[in-house]
Amino acid sequence: MISIDGLTVEFGGTALFSDVSFVINEKDRIALMGKNGAGKSTLLKILAVARQPSRGKISAPKDTVIAYLPQHLMTEDGRTVFEETVQAFSHIHEMEAEMNRINRELESRTDYESDEYM
């Protein structure tokens, strides 16, 4: 559960939004809609701790991962949006590849008593 309480963002003394409070439960699916300049991206950046609010509090469990993928990607390598998003899990894909490599090796080796096998 992610809890937002009294979130306020101000720029030069003018409030973009103020006193916003809500809860996102584990199984919730939400949409964030509004006109340009309403603060949607700013709110998402605050949730992902990429920006600080002027006031307010965000609470989430320690193991919760909140990420923000900008609407205008800053990539120069020609990756698609999907490929760019998958990069957030690259460490998991690397671990999976290493586990697969080790499993293939264990399937084919027969030198069970060697130091190298151990």
All heavy atoms as an XYZ file, in Angstrom:
924
protein
N       0.847     -1.183      0.000
C       0.000      0.000      0.000
C       0.884      1.235      0.000
O       1.834      1.337      0.763
C      -0.893     -0.014      1.237
C      -1.748      1.229      1.325
S      -2.947      1.188      2.656
C      -1.936      1.585      4.034
N       0.571      2.156     -0.879
C       1.265      3.441     -0.953
C       0.283      4.493     -0.456
O      -0.837      4.577     -0.936
C       1.711      3.748     -2.393
C       2.645      2.648     -2.892
C       2.371      5.117     -2.465
C       2.926      2.711     -4.369
N       0.734      5.284      0.495
C      -0.132      6.294      1.093
C       0.454      7.682      0.864
O       1.624      7.921      1.151
C      -0.255      6.027      2.596
O      -0.990      7.046      3.218
N      -0.352      8.565      0.330
C       0.036      9.951      0.070
C      -0.832     10.827      0.961
O      -2.046     10.696      0.956
C      -0.163     10.321     -1.426
C       0.867      9.599     -2.308
C      -0.032     11.803     -1.642
C       0.638      8.188     -2.532
N      -0.180     11.707      1.716
C      -0.919     12.509      2.685
C      -0.505     13.977      2.609
O       0.646     14.320      2.864
C      -0.687     11.976      4.095
C      -1.535     12.680      5.131
O      -2.689     13.037      4.822
O      -1.035     12.878      6.251
N      -1.441     14.829      2.218
C      -1.240     16.274      2.224
C      -0.163     16.769      1.281
O       0.518     17.760      1.556
N      -0.024     16.119      0.129
C       1.025     16.481     -0.824
C       0.750     17.834     -1.459
O      -0.349     18.095     -1.954
C       1.082     15.407     -1.907
C       2.434     15.131     -2.538
C       3.421     14.658     -1.507
C       2.282     14.098     -3.618
N       1.748     18.694     -1.436
C       1.650     20.022     -2.028
C       2.910     20.297     -2.827
O       4.018     19.982     -2.378
C       1.491     21.103     -0.935
O       0.274     20.865     -0.231
C       1.469     22.501     -1.525
N       2.745     20.857     -4.016
C       3.878     21.269     -4.837
C       3.664     22.717     -5.232
O       2.617     23.080     -5.778
C       4.023     20.388     -6.099
C       5.075     20.948     -7.032
C       4.348     18.963     -5.713
N       4.667     23.527     -4.941
C       4.605     24.949     -5.273
C       5.818     25.338     -6.107
O       6.914     24.834     -5.886
C       4.580     25.787     -3.988
C       3.349     25.554     -3.143
C       3.411     26.276     -1.808
O       4.532     26.651     -1.368
O       2.354     26.463     -1.193
N       5.587     26.226     -7.040
C       6.657     26.808     -7.846
C       6.567     28.312     -7.693
O       5.559     28.915     -8.078
C       6.514     26.426     -9.329
C       6.719     24.967     -9.599
C       5.651     24.151     -9.916
C       7.981     24.396     -9.534
C       5.818     22.800    -10.170
C       8.170     23.049     -9.776
C       7.091     22.256    -10.102
N       7.580     28.907     -7.102
C       7.597     30.361     -6.933
C       6.399     30.887     -6.167
O       5.860     31.935     -6.521
N       5.951     30.156     -5.166
C       4.830     30.606     -4.355
C       3.461     30.272     -4.917
O       2.442     30.511     -4.271
N       3.410     29.732     -6.126
C       2.140     29.344     -6.737
C       1.997     27.830     -6.645
O       2.898     27.084     -7.033
C       2.089     29.773     -8.219
O       2.279     31.183     -8.294
C       0.762     29.395     -8.853
N       0.855     27.385     -6.142
C       0.631     25.951     -5.966
C       0.242     25.286     -7.281
O      -0.686     25.732     -7.951
C      -0.457     25.718     -4.921
N       0.973     24.241     -7.648
C       0.592     23.419     -8.792
C      -0.576     22.529     -8.369
O      -1.557     22.391     -9.079
C       1.774     22.572     -9.246
C       1.562     21.634    -10.420
C       1.144     22.418    -11.658
C       2.815     20.828    -10.697
N      -0.440     21.922     -7.183
C      -1.540     21.232     -6.516
C      -1.256     21.279     -5.023
O      -0.125     21.454     -4.599
C      -1.758     19.798     -7.024
C      -0.544     18.921     -7.021
C      -0.112     18.285     -5.864
C       0.157     18.691     -8.193
C       0.994     17.464     -5.867
C       1.268     17.857     -8.206
C       1.688     17.249     -7.039
N      -2.323     21.171     -4.236
C      -2.123     21.276     -2.792
C      -3.018     20.327     -2.026
O      -4.138     20.020     -2.441
C      -2.367     22.716     -2.323
O      -3.691     23.099     -2.568
N      -2.481     19.845     -0.928
C      -3.191     18.999      0.021
C      -3.821     17.765     -0.631
O      -4.967     17.412     -0.357
C      -4.249     19.823      0.753
C      -4.442     19.321      2.180
O      -3.547     18.622      2.684
O      -5.502     19.615      2.755
N      -3.065     17.092     -1.495
C      -3.528     15.888     -2.181
C      -3.273     14.681     -1.278
O      -2.155     14.495     -0.790
C      -2.807     15.713     -3.536
C      -3.149     14.376     -4.176
C      -3.130     16.861     -4.466
N      -4.292     13.877     -1.066
C      -4.166     12.672     -0.237
C      -4.903     11.523     -0.912
O      -6.010     11.703     -1.408
C      -4.763     12.903      1.152
O      -4.087     13.945      1.829
N      -4.276     10.362     -0.940
C      -4.924      9.161     -1.458
C      -4.103      7.942     -1.062
O      -2.977      8.058     -0.579
C      -5.135      9.222     -2.980
C      -3.882      9.406     -3.784
C      -3.178      8.316     -4.272
C      -3.418     10.680     -4.091
C      -2.029      8.482     -5.022
C      -2.269     10.859     -4.848
C      -1.577      9.757     -5.320
N      -4.687      6.764     -1.288
C      -4.028      5.497     -0.995
C      -4.106      4.626     -2.240
O      -5.137      4.572     -2.913
C      -4.716      4.784      0.198
C      -4.164      3.387      0.393
C      -4.577      5.609      1.463
N      -3.009      3.951     -2.544
C      -2.982      2.974     -3.632
C      -2.754      1.617     -2.976
O      -1.701      1.370     -2.381
C      -1.866      3.266     -4.651
C      -2.017      4.672     -5.230
C      -1.879      2.206     -5.754
C      -0.846      5.106     -6.095
N      -3.759      0.755     -3.071
C      -3.647     -0.584     -2.504
C      -2.956     -1.527     -3.479
O      -2.859     -1.234     -4.681
C      -5.030     -1.119     -2.130
C      -5.635     -0.323     -1.003
O      -5.065     -0.230      0.083
N      -6.783      0.289     -1.254
N      -2.513     -2.656     -2.993
C      -1.700     -3.588     -3.766
C      -2.340     -4.006     -5.087
O      -1.687     -4.065     -6.115
C      -1.389     -4.824     -2.933
C      -0.458     -5.790     -3.620
C      -0.088     -6.972     -2.751
O      -0.340     -6.925     -1.533
O       0.437     -7.938     -3.303
N      -3.594     -4.274     -5.111
C      -4.254     -4.776     -6.331
C      -4.932     -3.668     -7.136
O      -5.584     -3.945     -8.140
C      -5.269     -5.844     -5.957
C      -4.637     -6.991     -5.203
C      -4.946     -8.282     -5.840
C      -4.314     -9.379     -5.002
N      -3.664    -10.355     -5.769
N      -4.796     -2.432     -6.725
C      -5.425     -1.315     -7.441
C      -4.796     -1.108     -8.809
O      -3.593     -1.298     -8.998
C      -5.285     -0.008     -6.651
C      -6.186      0.060     -5.442
O      -7.052     -0.816     -5.288
O      -6.011      0.993     -4.636
N      -5.602     -0.718     -9.745
C      -5.154     -0.285    -11.076
C      -5.718      1.112    -11.233
O      -6.934      1.315    -11.129
C      -5.697     -1.202    -12.181
C      -5.259     -2.644    -12.046
C      -3.748     -2.770    -12.244
N      -3.302     -4.141    -12.100
C      -2.636     -4.604    -11.046
N      -2.377     -3.820    -10.031
N      -2.240     -5.848    -11.014
N      -4.851      2.070    -11.471
C      -5.314      3.452    -11.503
C      -4.909      4.136    -12.798
O      -4.018      3.681    -13.500
C      -4.760      4.256    -10.302
C      -3.234      4.285    -10.333
C      -5.250      3.676     -8.987
C      -2.618      5.214     -9.331
N      -5.578      5.213    -13.089
C      -5.243      6.071    -14.226
C      -5.085      7.482    -13.682
O      -5.811      7.898    -12.782
C      -6.354      6.035    -15.274
N      -4.137      8.191    -14.217
C      -3.904      9.570    -13.825
C      -4.165     10.429    -15.047
O      -3.437     10.364    -16.033
C      -2.458      9.724    -13.336
C      -2.050     11.056    -12.757
C      -2.922     11.423    -11.568
C      -0.597     11.024    -12.342
N      -5.239     11.206    -14.979
C      -5.648     12.009    -16.135
C      -5.766     13.471    -15.731
O      -6.069     13.784    -14.581
C      -6.992     11.518    -16.670
C      -6.972     10.069    -17.092
S      -8.507      9.468    -17.832
C      -9.726      9.906    -16.644
N      -5.541     14.330    -16.684
C      -5.680     15.760    -16.443
C      -5.120     16.537    -17.612
O      -4.425     16.000    -18.472
N      -5.388     17.815    -17.623
C      -4.917     18.646    -18.724
C      -3.412     18.870    -18.611
O      -2.799     18.620    -17.561
C      -5.662     19.979    -18.733
C      -5.413     20.837    -17.518
C      -6.208     22.125    -17.598
C      -5.870     22.975    -16.366
N      -6.478     24.282    -16.433
N      -2.808     19.323    -19.693
C      -1.387     19.638    -19.697
C      -1.073     20.661    -18.616
O      -1.807     21.632    -18.442
C      -0.956     20.196    -21.057
C      -0.957     19.144    -22.140
O      -1.019     17.950    -21.848
N      -0.895     19.575    -23.378
N       0.002     20.411    -17.884
C       0.422     21.351    -16.855
C      -0.287     21.188    -15.528
O      -0.065     21.963    -14.598
N      -1.133     20.165    -15.399
C      -1.881     19.966    -14.154
C      -1.028     19.352    -13.048
O      -1.419     19.377    -11.893
C      -3.106     19.094    -14.407
N       0.118     18.773    -13.406
C       1.009     18.202    -12.403
C       1.073     16.691    -12.383
O       1.593     16.099    -11.442
N       0.576     16.041    -13.439
C       0.581     14.575    -13.489
C       2.005     14.022    -13.428
O       2.308     13.168    -12.593
C      -0.120     14.083    -14.759
C      -1.574     14.507    -14.892
C      -2.180     14.031    -16.189
C      -1.491     14.529    -17.429
N      -1.641     15.952    -17.732
N       2.868     14.498    -14.290
C       4.254     14.018    -14.309
C       4.976     14.379    -13.021
O       5.753     13.581    -12.487
C       5.014     14.604    -15.507
O       4.462     14.125    -16.716
N       4.704     15.544    -12.503
C       5.333     15.966    -11.242
C       4.926     15.024    -10.116
O       5.767     14.593     -9.317
C       4.938     17.415    -10.904
O       5.383     18.264    -11.966
C       5.552     17.863     -9.597
N       3.650     14.677    -10.047
C       3.167     13.750     -9.024
C       3.856     12.394     -9.151
O       4.305     11.811     -8.158
C       1.650     13.594     -9.118
C       1.025     12.592     -8.155
C       1.277     12.990     -6.709
C      -0.466     12.453     -8.426
N       3.964     11.881    -10.374
C       4.621     10.596    -10.582
C       6.097     10.651    -10.202
O       6.635      9.707     -9.622
C       4.453     10.137    -12.028
C       3.027      9.783    -12.432
C       2.944      9.498    -13.926
C       2.501      8.609    -11.625
N       6.762     11.743    -10.518
C       8.173     11.894    -10.136
C       8.324     11.912     -8.617
O       9.279     11.360     -8.074
C       8.750     13.177    -10.729
C       8.954     13.104    -12.224
C       9.421     14.443    -12.762
C       9.439     14.443    -14.274
N       9.772     15.766    -14.827
N       7.397     12.539     -7.933
C       7.430     12.570     -6.463
C       7.223     11.163     -5.902
O       7.924     10.736     -4.987
C       6.384     13.560     -5.915
C       6.810     15.000     -6.254
C       6.202     13.390     -4.410
C       5.738     16.046     -5.996
N       6.267     10.418     -6.468
C       6.029      9.045     -6.017
C       7.267      8.174     -6.214
O       7.557      7.301     -5.393
C       4.845      8.429     -6.753
C       3.465      8.983     -6.413
C       2.417      8.366     -7.316
C       3.139      8.750     -4.959
N       8.013      8.422     -7.286
C       9.215      7.640     -7.589
C      10.457      8.220     -6.912
O      11.569      7.760     -7.161
C       9.423      7.577     -9.097
N      10.277      9.209     -6.067
C      11.340      9.875     -5.321
C      12.392     10.497     -6.249
O      13.565     10.586     -5.924
C      12.003      8.924     -4.285
C      12.852      9.686     -3.293
C      10.966      8.113     -3.539
N      11.956     10.913     -7.428
C      12.826     11.627     -8.354
C      12.693     13.132     -8.154
O      13.437     13.909     -8.747
C      12.478     11.260     -9.792
N      11.753     13.533     -7.310
C      11.499     14.948     -7.013
C      10.888     15.025     -5.614
O      10.223     14.101     -5.166
C      10.544     15.509     -8.060
C      10.187     16.915     -7.859
C       9.176     17.382     -8.912
N       9.157     18.798     -8.832
C       9.747     19.611     -9.681
N      10.330     19.138    -10.740
N       9.717     20.895     -9.506
N      11.105     16.124     -4.929
C      10.577     16.318     -3.587
C       9.366     17.251     -3.612
O       9.371     18.242     -4.336
C      11.641     16.928     -2.669
C      12.819     16.001     -2.417
C      12.391     14.741     -1.704
O      11.638     14.780     -0.749
N      12.867     13.598     -2.205
N       8.346     16.947     -2.824
C       7.199     17.854     -2.744
C       7.549     19.062     -1.869
O       8.508     19.028     -1.100
C       6.125     16.992     -2.066
C       6.901     16.041     -1.218
C       8.165     15.760     -1.979
N       6.776     20.117     -1.991
C       6.941     21.264     -1.095
C       6.528     20.876      0.319
O       7.162     21.267      1.297
C       6.088     22.442     -1.578
O       6.441     22.779     -2.906
N       5.454     20.105      0.411
C       4.957     19.603      1.694
C       4.265     18.270      1.454
O       3.871     17.956      0.352
C       3.938     20.576      2.314
C       4.532     21.846      2.884
C       3.483     22.704      3.589
N       2.374     23.144      2.740
C       2.444     24.151      1.870
N       3.575     24.804      1.704
N       1.387     24.492      1.148
N       4.086     17.535      2.539
C       3.353     16.280      2.460
C       4.239     15.086      2.706
O       5.456     15.201      2.846
N       3.601     13.934      2.748
C       4.289     12.703      3.122
C       3.851     11.553      2.231
O       2.672     11.417      1.917
C       3.974     12.401      4.583
C       4.618     11.177      5.135
C       4.225     11.019      6.596
C       4.485      9.601      7.049
N       3.979      9.360      8.387
N       4.818     10.721      1.852
C       4.545      9.504      1.087
C       5.057      8.330      1.907
O       6.192      8.352      2.380
C       5.251      9.519     -0.279
C       4.748     10.704     -1.100
C       5.037      8.211     -1.023
C       5.557     10.958     -2.337
N       4.212      7.313      2.062
C       4.604      6.111      2.801
C       4.380      4.903      1.916
O       3.357      4.790      1.254
C       3.758      5.966      4.069
O       3.881      7.089      4.883
N       5.379      4.012      1.932
C       5.273      2.758      1.175
C       6.096      1.703      1.897
O       7.068      2.034      2.580
C       5.790      2.957     -0.249
N       5.726      0.431      1.762
C       6.523     -0.637      2.368
C       7.966     -0.598      1.847
O       8.212     -0.169      0.719
C       5.817     -1.916      1.915
C       4.423     -1.485      1.608
C       4.537     -0.078      1.095
N       8.890     -1.046      2.662
C      10.311     -0.993      2.312
C      10.642     -1.704      1.011
O      11.512     -1.271      0.275
C      11.164     -1.584      3.433
C      11.269     -0.702      4.637
C      12.194     -1.309      5.659
C      12.255     -0.404      6.876
N      13.157     -0.912      7.900
N       9.964     -2.796      0.718
C      10.286     -3.569     -0.480
C       9.556     -3.078     -1.732
O       9.689     -3.653     -2.798
C       9.999     -5.057     -0.250
C       8.537     -5.328      0.065
O       7.811     -4.395      0.458
O       8.120     -6.493     -0.072
N       8.817     -1.997     -1.614
C       8.080     -1.459     -2.751
C       9.033     -0.721     -3.692
O       9.859      0.066     -3.260
C       6.984     -0.483     -2.283
O       6.094     -1.186     -1.427
C       6.220      0.096     -3.455
N       8.894     -1.006     -4.978
C       9.688     -0.311     -5.993
C       8.736      0.549     -6.814
O       7.782      0.048     -7.398
C      10.424     -1.307     -6.917
C      11.163     -0.570     -8.012
C      11.365     -2.182     -6.114
N       8.996      1.846     -6.825
C       8.204      2.767     -7.632
C       9.168      3.394     -8.630
O      10.170      3.985     -8.250
C       7.555      3.871     -6.779
C       6.676      3.256     -5.689
C       6.752      4.819     -7.659
C       6.154      4.261     -4.682
N       8.869      3.236     -9.906
C       9.740      3.773    -10.950
C       8.957      4.744    -11.815
O       7.732      4.665    -11.903
C      10.303      2.641    -11.800
N       9.676      5.635    -12.442
C       9.065      6.634    -13.310
C       9.745      6.552    -14.666
O      10.961      6.665    -14.766
C       9.239      8.026    -12.709
C       8.822      9.142    -13.648
C       7.475      9.402    -13.887
C       9.768      9.928    -14.296
C       7.084     10.404    -14.748
C       9.384     10.932    -15.159
C       8.048     11.173    -15.378
O       7.661     12.162    -16.239
N       8.960      6.317    -15.701
C       9.467      6.296    -17.068
C       8.960      7.557    -17.750
O       7.751      7.716    -17.949
C       8.969      5.049    -17.813
C       9.490      4.865    -19.228
C      10.992      4.648    -19.232
C       8.788      3.691    -19.885
N       9.862      8.495    -18.069
C       9.413      9.766    -18.649
C       8.680      9.570    -19.970
O       8.958      8.641    -20.718
C      10.709     10.549    -18.878
C      11.820      9.728    -18.376
C      11.301      8.403    -17.961
N       7.749     10.467    -20.222
C       6.991     10.364    -21.465
C       7.842     10.705    -22.685
O       7.562     10.265    -23.790
C       5.750     11.247    -21.411
C       6.020     12.713    -21.203
C       4.737     13.497    -20.985
O       3.656     12.997    -21.230
N       4.865     14.721    -20.526
N       8.885     11.474    -22.490
C       9.834     11.785    -23.559
C      11.150     11.121    -23.197
O      11.903     11.638    -22.379
C      10.022     13.295    -23.721
C       8.747     14.009    -24.027
N       8.095     13.868    -25.224
C       7.979     14.835    -23.279
C       6.990     14.591    -25.204
N       6.892     15.184    -24.036
N      11.394      9.955    -23.790
C      12.576      9.188    -23.447
C      13.839      9.898    -23.905
O      13.879     10.495    -24.970
C      12.510      7.801    -24.081
C      11.361      6.928    -23.621
C      11.367      5.614    -24.381
C      11.460      6.682    -22.129
N      14.857      9.798    -23.087
C      16.131     10.431    -23.382
C      17.132      9.363    -23.832
O      18.209      9.234    -23.271
C      16.658     11.152    -22.141
C      15.676     12.143    -21.554
S      15.326     13.475    -22.665
C      16.354     14.710    -21.963
N      16.752      8.559    -24.808
C      17.648      7.512    -25.281
C      18.216      7.888    -26.634
O      17.605      8.612    -27.406
C      16.914      6.160    -25.397
O      15.887      6.293    -26.377
C      16.322      5.728    -24.091
N      19.388      7.366    -26.887
C      20.034      7.624    -28.172
C      20.355      6.334    -28.899
O      21.010      6.353    -29.911
C      21.324      8.430    -27.939
C      21.051      9.803    -27.353
C      22.329     10.601    -27.118
O      23.359     10.247    -27.720
O      22.267     11.547    -26.348
N      19.892      5.210    -28.348
C      20.256      3.925    -28.939
C      19.144      3.283    -29.755
O      19.269      2.156    -30.190
C      20.745      2.971    -27.852
C      19.723      2.766    -26.758
O      18.583      3.229    -26.921
O      20.064      2.146    -25.746
N      18.031      3.973    -29.933
C      16.972      3.470    -30.786
C      16.099      2.390    -30.180
O      15.376      1.711    -30.900
N      16.151      2.209    -28.848
C      15.291      1.203    -28.221
C      13.837      1.640    -28.280
O      13.523      2.818    -28.214
C      15.691      0.994    -26.754
C      16.978      0.223    -26.587
C      17.171     -0.199    -25.154
N      17.371      0.916    -24.271
C      18.417      1.075    -23.476
N      19.366      0.166    -23.454
N      18.516      2.115    -22.695
N      12.948      0.644    -28.370
C      11.514      0.914    -28.318
C      11.132      1.224    -26.868
O      11.924      1.006    -25.939
C      10.700     -0.303    -28.800
O      10.891     -1.371    -27.860
C      11.110     -0.730    -30.201
N       9.903      1.687    -26.651
C       9.425      1.963    -25.291
C       9.455      0.671    -24.473
O       9.896      0.672    -23.322
C       8.004      2.564    -25.318
C       7.440      2.668    -23.912
C       8.020      3.928    -25.980
N       9.013     -0.444    -25.064
C       9.042     -1.720    -24.353
C      10.474     -2.098    -23.972
O      10.737     -2.482    -22.826
C       8.414     -2.832    -25.199
C       8.461     -4.175    -24.521
C       7.548     -4.496    -23.524
C       9.433     -5.099    -24.860
C       7.600     -5.726    -22.881
C       9.490     -6.328    -24.222
C       8.574     -6.640    -23.237
N      11.395     -1.995    -24.915
C      12.792     -2.338    -24.637
C      13.381     -1.439    -23.553
O      14.149     -1.896    -22.702
C      13.622     -2.242    -25.915
C      13.293     -3.310    -26.934
C      13.838     -3.021    -28.324
O      14.144     -1.840    -28.632
O      13.958     -3.965    -29.110
N      13.023     -0.182    -23.570
C      13.497      0.746    -22.552
C      12.928      0.380    -21.186
O      13.635      0.386    -20.173
C      13.103      2.181    -22.917
C      13.654      3.235    -21.986
C      15.160      3.393    -22.036
O      15.782      3.071    -23.059
O      15.723      3.847    -21.023
N      11.662      0.036    -21.134
C      11.016     -0.338    -19.879
C      11.631     -1.601    -19.307
O      11.850     -1.713    -18.099
C       9.504     -0.535    -20.091
O       8.964      0.656    -20.677
C       8.785     -0.820    -18.799
N      11.932     -2.564    -20.152
C      12.523     -3.830    -19.715
C      13.884     -3.593    -19.054
O      14.311     -4.381    -18.198
C      12.635     -4.808    -20.911
C      13.485     -6.014    -20.592
C      11.249     -5.251    -21.333
N      14.556     -2.509    -19.400
C      15.860     -2.209    -18.806
C      15.784     -2.085    -17.282
O      16.769     -2.315    -16.585
C      16.447     -0.922    -19.401
C      16.847     -1.040    -20.859
C      17.902     -2.100    -21.060
O      18.932     -2.113    -20.413
N      17.622     -3.036    -21.959
N      14.624     -1.736    -16.750
C      14.465     -1.632    -15.302
C      14.678     -2.986    -14.628
O      14.987     -3.048    -13.443
C      13.077     -1.093    -14.964
N      14.517     -4.069    -15.392
C      14.662     -5.415    -14.843
C      15.913     -6.111    -15.382
O      16.014     -7.334    -15.309
C      13.415     -6.236    -15.165
C      12.152     -5.598    -14.669
C      11.317     -4.912    -15.532
C      11.826     -5.653    -13.320
C      10.164     -4.299    -15.066
C      10.679     -5.047    -12.840
C       9.849     -4.366    -13.710
N      16.866     -5.359    -15.904
C      18.043     -5.973    -16.526
C      18.825     -6.839    -15.545
O      19.333     -7.890    -15.919
C      18.948     -4.906    -17.141
O      19.428     -4.025    -16.143
N      18.905     -6.444    -14.280
C      19.634     -7.251    -13.299
C      18.963     -8.611    -13.101
O      19.645     -9.623    -12.909
C      19.764     -6.503    -11.972
C      18.465     -6.220    -11.286
N      17.551     -5.297    -11.761
C      17.913     -6.766    -10.187
C      16.500     -5.285    -10.967
N      16.685     -6.161    -10.004
N      17.650     -8.657    -13.188
C      16.933     -9.930    -13.047
C      17.194    -10.807    -14.274
O      17.422    -12.007    -14.155
C      15.424     -9.697    -12.846
C      15.205     -9.009    -11.499
C      14.638    -11.009    -12.942
C      13.798     -8.535    -11.257
N      17.203    -10.192    -15.458
C      17.480    -10.951    -16.685
C      18.911    -11.491    -16.671
O      19.155    -12.608    -17.131
C      17.239    -10.087    -17.920
C      15.812     -9.673    -18.088
N      14.788    -10.564    -18.311
C      15.230     -8.450    -18.035
C      13.638     -9.917    -18.408
N      13.880     -8.637    -18.228
N      19.855    -10.725    -16.122
C      21.240    -11.198    -16.017
C      21.338    -12.391    -15.074
O      22.033    -13.366    -15.365
C      22.145    -10.061    -15.545
C      22.353     -8.983    -16.577
C      23.011     -7.730    -16.006
O      23.477     -7.757    -14.836
O      23.065     -6.722    -16.726
N      20.628    -12.322    -13.936
C      20.628    -13.453    -12.997
C      19.998    -14.690    -13.643
O      20.500    -15.807    -13.478
C      19.868    -13.088    -11.713
C      20.638    -12.169    -10.795
S      19.861    -11.968     -9.174
C      18.437    -10.986     -9.600
N      18.918    -14.490    -14.384
C      18.254    -15.609    -15.053
C      19.193    -16.257    -16.064
O      19.285    -17.484    -16.149
C      16.979    -15.122    -15.734
C      16.217    -16.221    -16.425
C      14.960    -15.703    -17.123
O      14.974    -14.569    -17.644
O      13.976    -16.454    -17.128
N      19.912    -15.443    -16.833
C      20.858    -15.973    -17.821
C      21.974    -16.759    -17.136
O      22.380    -17.827    -17.610
C      21.436    -14.832    -18.661
N      22.464    -16.252    -16.012
C      23.514    -16.948    -15.265
C      22.996    -18.273    -14.710
O      23.687    -19.299    -14.767
C      24.030    -16.058    -14.135
C      25.087    -16.691    -13.261
C      26.409    -16.956    -13.962
O      26.592    -16.550    -15.123
O      27.276    -17.594    -13.335
N      21.779    -18.299    -14.184
C      21.187    -19.540    -13.680
C      21.027    -20.551    -14.815
O      21.323    -21.746    -14.643
C      19.833    -19.260    -13.024
C      19.961    -18.577    -11.689
S      18.434    -17.967    -10.913
C      17.170    -19.037    -11.477
N      20.586    -20.100    -15.982
C      20.433    -20.991    -17.138
C      21.782    -21.553    -17.571
O      21.894    -22.740    -17.906
C      19.751    -20.270    -18.295
C      18.289    -20.014    -18.027
O      17.654    -20.707    -17.235
N      17.740    -18.992    -18.667
N      22.818    -20.708    -17.565
C      24.168    -21.166    -17.930
C      24.649    -22.235    -16.964
O      25.135    -23.291    -17.374
C      25.143    -19.990    -17.942
C      26.549    -20.383    -18.422
C      27.580    -19.317    -18.124
N      27.804    -19.092    -16.707
C      28.502    -19.901    -15.890
N      29.020    -21.030    -16.354
N      28.675    -19.599    -14.619
N      24.470    -22.010    -15.660
C      24.899    -22.969    -14.651
C      24.114    -24.277    -14.784
O      24.691    -25.367    -14.703
C      24.742    -22.374    -13.235
C      25.763    -21.249    -13.040
C      24.911    -23.443    -12.163
C      25.531    -20.406    -11.798
N      22.811    -24.188    -15.021
C      21.997    -25.399    -15.196
C      22.440    -26.209    -16.412
O      22.510    -27.439    -16.348
C      20.515    -25.044    -15.303
C      19.902    -24.778    -13.948
O      20.299    -25.360    -12.952
N      18.929    -23.873    -13.910
N      22.746    -25.520    -17.527
C      23.225    -26.233    -18.719
C      24.544    -26.939    -18.423
O      24.756    -28.081    -18.835
C      23.381    -25.270    -19.896
C      22.083    -24.905    -20.592
C      22.321    -24.179    -21.903
N      23.158    -22.998    -21.764
C      22.718    -21.781    -21.410
N      21.428    -21.591    -21.184
N      23.544    -20.767    -21.313
N      25.410    -26.262    -17.685
C      26.694    -26.856    -17.340
C      26.503    -28.073    -16.428
O      27.142    -29.107    -16.615
C      27.578    -25.810    -16.655
C      28.996    -26.274    -16.434
C      29.891    -25.179    -15.908
O      29.717    -24.005    -16.275
O      30.779    -25.519    -15.101
N      25.615    -27.959    -15.460
C      25.359    -29.082    -14.556
C      24.770    -30.282    -15.302
O      25.023    -31.436    -14.936
C      24.421    -28.651    -13.427
C      25.019    -27.725    -12.378
C      23.936    -27.222    -11.438
C      26.129    -28.420    -11.606
N      23.980    -30.020    -16.342
C      23.384    -31.107    -17.128
C      24.428    -31.878    -17.923
O      24.273    -33.080    -18.156
C      22.343    -30.548    -18.091
C      21.079    -30.056    -17.429
C      20.156    -29.342    -18.405
O      20.537    -29.115    -19.577
O      19.043    -28.984    -17.990
N      25.477    -31.202    -18.358
C      26.416    -31.835    -19.282
C      27.703    -32.338    -18.623
O      28.398    -33.180    -19.196
C      26.766    -30.865    -20.409
O      27.429    -29.733    -19.872
N      28.032    -31.893    -17.442
C      29.296    -32.288    -16.800
C      29.175    -33.664    -16.151
O      28.126    -34.044    -15.648
C      29.697    -31.250    -15.761
C      30.093    -29.934    -16.419
C      30.583    -28.961    -15.441
N      31.877    -29.388    -14.886
C      32.724    -28.556    -14.332
N      32.432    -27.279    -14.244
N      33.852    -28.994    -13.848
N      30.301    -34.352    -16.145
C      30.349    -35.667    -15.500
C      31.514    -35.773    -14.518
O      31.706    -36.813    -13.905
C      30.480    -36.771    -16.565
O      31.647    -36.516    -17.353
C      29.235    -36.830    -17.448
N      32.279    -34.723    -14.353
C      33.450    -34.748    -13.458
C      33.057    -34.362    -12.034
O      33.602    -33.446    -11.444
C      34.545    -33.826    -13.995
C      34.079    -32.386    -14.160
O      32.866    -32.152    -14.318
O      34.941    -31.483    -14.123
N      32.148    -35.138    -11.474
C      31.524    -34.800    -10.193
C      32.507    -34.703     -9.028
O      32.243    -34.016     -8.061
C      30.442    -35.824     -9.840
C      29.432    -36.020    -10.934
C      29.284    -37.257    -11.552
C      28.636    -34.978    -11.362
C      28.357    -37.442    -12.567
C      27.701    -35.146    -12.373
C      27.580    -36.395    -12.975
O      26.661    -36.573    -13.977
N      33.623    -35.392     -9.097
C      34.571    -35.407     -7.985
C      35.681    -34.375     -8.118
O      36.480    -34.200     -7.202
C      35.218    -36.811     -7.873
C      34.201    -37.926     -7.696
C      33.353    -37.757     -6.442
O      33.868    -37.283     -5.410
O      32.149    -38.078     -6.486
N      35.714    -33.640     -9.215
C      36.798    -32.677     -9.423
C      36.598    -31.405     -8.582
O      35.493    -31.044     -8.228
C      36.909    -32.312    -10.900
O      35.810    -31.507    -11.266
N      37.724    -30.736     -8.306
C      37.673    -29.468     -7.575
C      36.936    -28.404     -8.384
O      36.203    -27.598     -7.813
C      39.088    -28.978     -7.259
C      39.762    -29.814     -6.186
O      39.034    -30.465     -5.415
O      41.020    -29.810     -6.126
N      37.132    -28.438     -9.696
C      36.469    -27.444    -10.556
C      34.948    -27.573    -10.492
O      34.228    -26.591    -10.441
C      36.939    -27.600    -11.993
C      36.403    -26.531    -12.918
C      36.868    -26.716    -14.346
O      36.217    -27.495    -15.064
O      37.882    -26.095    -14.721
N      34.469    -28.818    -10.441
C      33.025    -29.047    -10.340
C      32.487    -28.531     -9.016
O      31.433    -27.914     -8.943
C      32.706    -30.529    -10.489
C      31.227    -30.838    -10.498
C      30.495    -30.752    -11.681
C      30.549    -31.181     -9.342
C      29.138    -31.017    -11.707
C      29.181    -31.441     -9.358
C      28.488    -31.350    -10.533
O      27.142    -31.608    -10.556
N      33.220    -28.744     -7.949
C      32.803    -28.292     -6.618
C      32.763    -26.776     -6.577
O      31.969    -26.164     -5.933
C      33.737    -28.814     -5.529
C      33.661    -30.303     -5.362
S      32.004    -30.791     -4.861
C      32.125    -32.522     -4.959
